[in-house]
Amino acid sequence: MSLDNSLKAGSKMRRSRNVLKRGERIAFLQGEDRWVAGQSPIGLPKVRVVKTVIGKKKKKTKKED
């Protein structure tokens, strides 16, 4: 029996997630200087996830001499 494509996971997941784990949110807030050391990790502010485009390639243009 074959495995459905939607169930294949691991390193092949290429779409961006819209939910971050707590550690990822804290790291993102530290990068933007919005995290205060000693602050409670409960009740973190929302963080916008930047979506990346994967799979589109630029067309090569031919240069004539």
ChimeraX attribute file (.defattr): number of C-alpha atoms within 10 A of each C-alpha:
attribute: neighborCount
match mode: 1-to-1
recipient: residues
	/A:1	3
	/A:2	4
	/A:3	7
	/A:4	7
	/A:5	7
	/A:6	7
	/A:7	7
	/A:8	10
	/A:9	9
	/A:10	7
	/A:11	6
	/A:12	7
	/A:13	10
	/A:14	12
	/A:15	10
	/A:16	12
	/A:17	10
	/A:18	10
	/A:19	12
	/A:20	14
	/A:21	7
	/A:22	12
	/A:23	10
	/A:24	12
	/A:25	20
	/A:26	19
	/A:27	13
	/A:28	17
	/A:29	17
	/A:30	13
	/A:31	10
	/A:32	9
	/A:33	9
	/A:34	12
	/A:35	18
	/A:36	10
	/A:37	7
	/A:38	6
	/A:39	8
	/A:40	9
	/A:41	12
	/A:42	7
	/A:43	6
	/A:44	13
	/A:45	12
	/A:46	10
	/A:47	14
	/A:48	11
	/A:49	13
	/A:50	9
	/A:51	10
	/A:52	9
	/A:53	9
	/A:54	9
	/A:55	7
	/A:56	6
	/A:57	6
	/A:58	6
	/A:59	6
	/A:60	6
	/A:61	6
	/A:62	6
	/A:63	5
	/A:64	4
	/A:65	3
